[in-house]
Amino acid sequence: MAVFLTQESRILVQGMTGGEGTRHTRRMLAAGTRVVGGVNPRKAGRTVGFDDRKVPVFGSVAEGIEATGADVSVVFVPPAHVRAAVTEAADAGIGLAVVITEGVPVHDTVAFTDHARRNGTRVVGPNCPGLISPGRSNAGITPADITKPGPVGLVSKSGTLTYQLMYELRDFGFSTCVGIGGDPVVGTTHIDCLRAFEDDPDTRLIVLIGEIGGDAEERAAAHVRDHVTKPVVGYVAGFTAPEGRTMGHAGAIVSGSSGTATAKKAALEAAGVRVGSTPTETARLAAALLRA
């Protein structure tokens, strides 16, 4: 099984005809993803060639859903247009919207994630690599050739660390890897993924990657303590981050003692999570548990 994304998922790409959309649509198709269309009102009716595939372009998400039965949208539009794109997808009834775009204004994210939630649409992102169920489907920009299907579920704020843990645990493989994004507001949280992995019978172990800033990891720790029966291994990026300095992600800022890596590590360990001091040590902890 897989979480949120399966081999049956049918994907529309909003912004497929742009540079990033085209490049990553080609990569998704090469990974076996069922990309069934793109969305661009100015290029509706055309087709775009990807090696041996031709993908139609629709004028709206609703048209794409009607023609193809799509249930996932991957969003590659500029920041100023993300709110409208996700709102359109949610209004059309898309089940999952994966927002790759970075630099989305926080007030826009608050608005479209709330609108999507009320319409029954799950949002992953923004400012994220998307999610991949290896060997089944890949919605976003995650490399598809660095791991295989297996029993590990991964949820991460960091795209780069997602890739590293996928590679370091490649001998075991993953059910699904979800990059939730590092902005202050995201559509899908660590806790959402923990619930999904707990319910997935083929996920035996969960890897949780956090970083400095906010209290998402502390809340995730409380959820693990109260609701998760599977082993969880964690890593928190940012132990050497200077106070008050943003570190790559919009949400990764420390103020005083709030949001520090040390506090997050302590909360996770108190909930029974084994926390590595480096990504490589985290992978070793996970591998030892899987072998046991």
C-alpha positions as CSV (number, residue, x, y, z in Angstrom):
1,M,0.0,0.0,0.0
2,A,0.9,3.7,-0.1
3,V,-0.1,6.9,1.7
4,F,-2.0,9.6,-0.2
5,L,-0.6,8.6,-3.6
6,T,-0.9,5.2,-5.3
7,Q,-0.3,3.7,-8.8
8,E,-3.9,4.4,-9.6
9,S,-3.5,8.2,-9.0
10,R,-4.3,10.2,-12.1
11,I,-2.4,13.5,-12.1
12,L,-3.0,16.9,-13.7
13,V,-0.1,19.4,-13.7
14,Q,-1.1,23.0,-13.3
15,G,1.6,25.0,-15.0
16,M,2.8,22.0,-17.1
17,T,3.7,24.2,-20.1
18,G,6.1,26.4,-18.1
19,G,9.8,25.6,-17.8
20,E,9.7,23.9,-14.4
21,G,6.4,22.2,-15.1
22,T,7.6,20.7,-18.4
23,R,10.9,19.5,-16.9
24,H,9.3,17.8,-13.9
25,T,6.4,16.4,-15.8
26,R,8.9,14.6,-18.0
27,R,10.6,13.2,-14.8
28,M,7.2,12.1,-13.3
29,L,6.3,10.3,-16.5
30,A,9.7,8.6,-16.6
31,A,9.0,7.3,-13.1
32,G,5.7,5.7,-14.2
33,T,3.4,8.4,-12.9
34,R,0.0,8.6,-14.6
35,V,0.1,12.2,-15.7
36,V,-3.1,12.6,-17.7
37,G,-3.1,16.3,-18.5
38,G,-1.9,19.8,-18.0
39,V,-3.8,22.9,-17.2
40,N,-3.3,26.3,-18.9
41,P,-6.3,28.4,-20.1
42,R,-4.2,30.0,-22.8
43,K,-3.0,26.8,-24.3
44,A,-6.2,24.6,-24.0
45,G,-6.6,22.1,-26.7
46,R,-2.9,21.6,-27.4
47,T,-0.8,18.6,-26.6
48,V,2.7,18.5,-25.2
49,G,5.1,15.8,-26.3
50,F,7.2,14.0,-23.7
51,D,9.5,11.5,-25.4
52,D,6.9,8.9,-26.5
53,R,4.0,10.4,-24.8
54,K,1.6,13.2,-25.7
55,V,-0.2,14.9,-22.8
56,P,-3.3,17.1,-23.5
57,V,-3.6,20.6,-22.1
58,F,-7.0,21.6,-20.6
59,G,-8.4,25.1,-20.0
60,S,-9.3,24.4,-16.4
61,V,-9.0,21.7,-13.7
62,A,-12.7,21.0,-14.0
63,E,-12.3,20.2,-17.7
64,G,-9.3,18.0,-17.0
65,I,-11.1,16.0,-14.3
66,E,-14.1,15.6,-16.6
67,A,-12.0,14.3,-19.5
68,T,-9.5,12.1,-17.5
69,G,-10.9,11.3,-14.1
70,A,-7.9,13.0,-12.5
71,D,-7.8,13.0,-8.7
72,V,-4.4,14.7,-8.0
73,S,-3.0,18.1,-9.1
74,V,0.6,19.2,-9.0
75,V,1.0,23.0,-8.9
76,F,4.0,24.6,-10.7
77,V,2.6,28.1,-11.1
78,P,4.3,31.3,-9.9
79,P,3.7,32.4,-6.3
80,A,1.2,35.1,-7.1
81,H,-1.1,32.6,-8.8
82,V,-0.9,29.7,-6.4
83,R,-4.0,30.8,-4.3
84,A,-6.1,30.9,-7.5
85,A,-4.8,27.6,-8.7
86,V,-5.4,25.7,-5.6
87,T,-8.8,27.3,-5.1
88,E,-9.7,26.3,-8.6
89,A,-8.6,22.7,-8.0
90,A,-10.5,22.4,-4.8
91,D,-13.6,23.9,-6.3
92,A,-13.3,21.3,-9.1
93,G,-13.2,18.5,-6.6
94,I,-9.6,17.4,-6.8
95,G,-8.7,15.1,-3.9
96,L,-5.0,16.0,-3.5
97,A,-3.2,19.3,-4.5
98,V,0.6,19.2,-4.3
99,V,2.0,22.7,-4.3
100,I,5.7,22.8,-5.3
101,T,6.0,26.6,-5.6
102,E,8.1,28.4,-3.0
103,G,7.7,32.0,-2.0
104,V,3.9,31.8,-1.6
105,P,2.6,34.6,0.7
106,V,1.6,33.2,4.1
107,H,-1.8,34.9,4.0
108,D,-2.5,33.2,0.6
109,T,-1.5,29.8,2.1
110,V,-3.9,30.3,5.0
111,A,-6.7,31.2,2.6
112,F,-6.3,28.4,0.1
113,T,-5.5,25.6,2.7
114,D,-8.7,26.6,4.6
115,H,-10.7,26.7,1.4
116,A,-9.3,23.3,0.3
117,R,-10.0,21.7,3.7
118,R,-13.7,22.8,3.5
119,N,-13.9,21.3,0.0
120,G,-12.4,18.0,1.0
121,T,-9.1,18.6,-0.8
122,R,-5.8,17.6,0.9
123,V,-3.0,20.1,0.2
124,V,0.7,19.1,0.5
125,G,3.0,22.1,0.6
126,P,3.6,24.8,-0.4
127,N,7.4,25.0,-0.8
128,C,7.8,21.3,-0.9
129,P,9.3,18.5,-3.1
130,G,5.9,16.7,-3.1
131,L,5.4,13.0,-2.4
132,I,6.5,9.8,-3.9
133,S,5.3,6.2,-3.4
134,P,8.4,4.5,-4.9
135,G,7.6,2.2,-7.8
136,R,4.0,3.5,-7.9
137,S,3.8,7.2,-8.4
138,N,5.7,10.4,-8.0
139,A,3.9,13.8,-7.6
140,G,6.5,16.5,-7.5
141,I,10.2,16.9,-7.9
142,T,11.6,14.0,-5.7
143,P,14.2,11.9,-7.5
144,A,12.6,8.5,-8.3
145,D,15.7,6.4,-8.8
146,I,17.3,6.6,-5.3
147,T,15.2,4.1,-3.5
148,K,12.6,1.3,-3.9
149,P,9.3,0.2,-2.4
150,G,9.6,-0.9,1.2
151,P,8.3,-0.7,4.8
152,V,9.5,2.8,5.8
153,G,7.2,5.8,5.9
154,L,9.0,9.2,5.7
155,V,7.6,12.7,6.6
156,S,10.0,15.6,6.3
157,K,10.1,19.4,6.3
158,S,13.2,19.4,4.2
159,G,13.4,18.3,0.6
160,T,17.2,17.7,0.6
161,L,17.0,15.6,3.8
162,T,14.1,13.7,2.3
163,Y,16.4,12.7,-0.5
164,Q,19.3,11.8,1.8
165,L,17.3,9.6,4.0
166,M,15.7,7.9,1.0
167,Y,19.2,7.1,-0.3
168,E,20.7,6.0,3.0
169,L,17.8,3.6,3.6
170,R,17.6,2.5,0.0
171,D,18.3,-1.2,0.9
172,F,15.0,-1.2,2.8
173,G,12.8,1.0,0.7
174,F,9.7,3.2,1.4
175,S,5.9,3.0,1.4
176,T,5.6,6.7,0.8
177,C,7.9,9.8,1.3
178,V,6.0,13.0,2.0
179,G,7.8,16.4,1.9
180,I,5.4,18.6,3.7
181,G,7.4,21.9,3.2
182,G,9.1,24.3,5.6
183,D,6.8,27.3,5.5
184,P,5.1,28.6,8.6
185,V,1.8,27.3,7.3
186,V,1.5,24.0,5.4
187,G,-1.5,22.0,4.2
188,T,-0.4,18.6,5.5
189,T,1.4,18.3,8.8
190,H,3.7,15.8,10.5
191,I,0.6,14.6,12.5
192,D,-1.4,14.0,9.3
193,C,1.3,11.8,8.0
194,L,1.8,10.0,11.3
195,R,-1.9,9.1,11.3
196,A,-1.7,7.8,7.7
197,F,1.5,5.8,8.3
198,E,0.0,4.3,11.5
199,D,-3.0,3.1,9.6
200,D,-1.0,1.7,6.6
201,P,-0.4,-2.0,7.2
202,D,2.7,-2.0,5.0
203,T,4.5,0.7,6.8
204,R,6.6,-0.9,9.6
205,L,8.7,2.1,10.7
206,I,8.3,5.9,10.5
207,V,11.1,8.4,9.9
208,L,10.2,12.0,11.0
209,I,12.4,14.9,9.9
210,G,11.9,18.3,11.5
211,E,13.9,21.5,11.8
212,I,14.2,24.6,14.0
213,G,11.3,27.0,14.3
214,G,7.7,26.7,15.4
215,D,6.3,23.9,17.5
216,A,5.3,21.3,14.9
217,E,7.8,18.8,16.1
218,E,6.6,19.2,19.8
219,R,3.0,18.6,18.7
220,A,4.1,15.6,16.6
221,A,5.9,14.2,19.6
222,A,2.7,14.4,21.7
223,H,0.8,12.6,18.9
224,V,3.4,9.9,18.8
225,R,3.3,9.4,22.5
226,D,-0.5,9.1,22.6
227,H,-1.4,7.5,19.2
228,V,1.4,5.8,17.4
229,T,2.3,2.2,18.0
230,K,5.0,1.8,15.3
231,P,8.6,2.7,15.9
232,V,9.5,6.3,15.0
233,V,13.0,7.6,14.3
234,G,13.6,11.3,14.1
235,Y,16.1,14.0,13.1
236,V,15.9,17.8,13.8
237,A,17.9,20.0,11.5
238,G,19.4,23.3,12.8
239,F,21.4,22.5,16.0
240,T,24.0,25.1,15.0
241,A,21.6,27.8,13.7
242,P,22.2,31.3,15.2
243,E,19.4,32.7,17.2
244,G,17.0,34.8,15.1
245,R,18.4,33.7,11.8
246,T,16.2,32.1,9.1
247,M,17.8,28.9,7.8
248,G,16.5,28.3,4.3
249,H,12.8,27.7,5.1
250,A,10.4,30.5,6.0
251,G,9.3,28.7,9.1
252,A,12.8,27.9,10.4
253,I,13.4,30.8,12.8
254,V,14.3,30.6,16.5
255,S,13.3,33.2,19.0
256,G,14.8,32.9,22.4
257,S,14.3,29.3,23.7
258,S,11.3,28.7,21.4
259,G,11.7,26.4,18.5
260,T,15.2,25.2,19.2
261,A,16.6,21.9,18.0
262,T,17.5,20.9,21.5
263,A,13.9,21.4,22.8
264,K,12.5,19.5,19.8
265,K,14.9,16.6,20.3
266,A,14.0,16.5,24.0
267,A,10.3,16.4,23.2
268,L,10.6,13.6,20.7
269,E,12.8,11.5,22.9
270,A,10.4,11.9,25.8
271,A,7.7,10.5,23.5
272,G,9.9,7.4,22.7
273,V,11.3,8.6,19.4
274,R,14.9,7.7,18.7
275,V,16.6,10.9,17.5
276,G,19.8,10.9,15.5
277,S,22.4,13.6,15.8
278,T,23.0,13.5,12.0
279,P,21.0,12.3,9.1
280,T,23.4,9.3,8.7
281,E,23.0,8.4,12.4
282,T,19.3,8.6,12.0
283,A,19.4,6.2,9.1
284,R,21.5,3.8,11.1
285,L,19.0,3.9,14.0
286,A,16.2,3.1,11.5
287,A,18.2,0.3,9.9
288,A,18.9,-1.3,13.2
289,L,15.2,-1.3,14.2
290,L,14.2,-2.7,10.8
291,R,16.8,-5.5,11.1
292,A,15.6,-6.3,14.6
